[in-house]
């Protein structure tokens, strides 16, 4: 499950990067001296957090390789919070009544010269899809962290012991000490 979550996080990061390159808003202005001018605002210009969030998703995917247990839960929470931020950035484009003032500011156009704006929703749609994928991956990471036992439990499963008995019987350090002394820690005979 962790590998699937990692792949999903990488795909979501790539989708965010793609959305940051797409045009989100066109700004048309006319200063009265020449022809009307149209400026395109990309997703990275409209929502400057898209690229850093994509980098955060990649870092989360890589970090999931190295951690287990509660650190994996922390990564899952970070991914879920990132998902909420991504959805917020996309939805604000849809619900904002007038994008003109913000668009004119981002395009360095005086509001008095503003003729019109046009929204392009595909970048925001891709961002929402990436947010849903990220939230799903966060749930997978959280589920994996809950199922993942300690090193002693994993080793005991290989040796035929039930994980709860192994947790009570020996710590991971004790397992290594037994191995260092040449004894089989999975041997349940009392007369070792």
N, C-alpha and C positions, 0 to 999 in steps of 0.2 A: 504493500500500500504506500509505503514511503516513496518508492520509485515513481509511482503514478503521480503522487502529489508533487514531486520534484519536477516531473515533466510538465505537469499542468502549470506550475509556477513559472517555468521557463517560457512556455507558450503565452501565458498572460503577460509576461514582461515584454516579449516580442510584439504582442498586440498593442500594448501601451506605447512602445516605441513607434510602431506604425501609426497609431492614432495621433501621436505628437507631431508627425510629419504631414498629416492631412490638413486641409483647409477647414477651419471651423466657422470663420466669419469673414465676409467680404465687406469692406468699408468703401463707400463711394463718396468723394468730396469734390467740391467745386469752389474755387476761390474767386471766380469772376474774371480772371485774367486769361486763362487758357482753357484747355479741354478738361472735362471731368476726369478725375483720377480715381482708380480703384486699387485698394491695397488688400492683400490677402493676409489674414491672421491664421497661422497654423495652430494646432493644438498645443504645441510647446510654447507659443506666444500667449495664447488665450489662458491656458492653465499651466503655469511654469512648473508645477509639481509633477507632471506626468513622467518626465524622464527620471527624476530622482526616485519616484515610486517604482519605476521599472527596474532601476538598479537595486533597490531594496528587495524586490521580489527575487532577482537573481542571487543576491547575497543570502536570502532565506533558503532558496533551493540548494545552494552549495553548503550552507551550514547544517542542513538536515542530514547531510552525509555523515557528519562528525558527532552529532549529539543524539542522546536517547534519554528517556525518562522525563524529568521535569524541565530540562532545557528545551526538549522538543515541544513540550506544552507551551513554553514561552514563545517559541517560534510560531506555533499555531496561532497564538493570540496576536502576535505582530502581523501575521498574514491576514487575520480577520480585520484588524484595525486598518490595515492598508487597503483592504477590499472596500471598507466603508468610505475611506477617503477618495478612492477612485470613483465610486458610484456618485459621491457628492459632486465631484468635479464635472462629471458628465451631466448629471441631472440639472445642475444650475444653468447650463446652457438652454435647456428646455423650458425651465420655469421662469427664467428672468424675463420680465415683461418687455423691457427695452434694453437692448444690448448696445445701443448707439453711444451712450456716454463712455462706457468702458472701452468699446471698440475704438472710438475716436482718440481716447487717451493712449491706448496701446499702439495705435497707428501713427501717433504724433500729428493728428489732424485737429485743428480747432473745431470745437463743437458748432460754431457759427457756420463753418464751411461744410458741415456734414449734410449730404444729400440723402443717403440711405444706407442701410445695412442689410445683409442677407446671411442667414444662418445656414450652415451645412451640418446635417445631423449624423453623417456616417461615422465621423471620428468619435462622437459621443456614444453612438450605439456600440462601436467596438470597445470603447472603454467600459461600458456597462457589462458587456459580455465578459471582458477580462476580469471585472470585479466579481461576477458570479463564479467564474472558474477559480479565482483566488479563494473565495469563500469556501468552495467545495474542497479545495486542496487543504485549507486550514482545518476543515472538519476531518479530513483523512489523516493529517498529521496528529491531530488531537486523539483520534481513535487509535492510531499506531502507538502513541505514547502511553495510552492506557493499557494496551495489550502487552507492551514490551516489559519484560521483567528484568531483574538484575542479572549480572553475569553468572551468579551462582545458580539461579533458576534456569537459565539457558543451558548451562553445563549439565545440570541435573537431568534435564529433559533428555539430553543425549545419552546420559547414563542410565536411564530408565526410572528415575525417581520422580515423584510428583513435585511440581514447583513449590507448593506450600510446605511440604516436608523438608525440601532442600533449604528453603529460606530459614526455617527454624533450626535446622541441623548445623549448617555451616555458613559462614560469611564468605565472600569472595576471597578475602585475604587467607582464610583458613584453607580454602581449596588450593590456593597456590602453595601454601606451606606444606600441605600434604603431598602435592606433586613434587616439590623440591626435595622432600625426604624420601621420594621413591615409592610412595604409597598411592593406591588408587582411591581417590575420594568418593567414588561411586560404589565402592565395595561396602555392602551393608553387614558383613560378618563382624561380630564383636571381637574375634580373636585375631585381628590383623597383626 
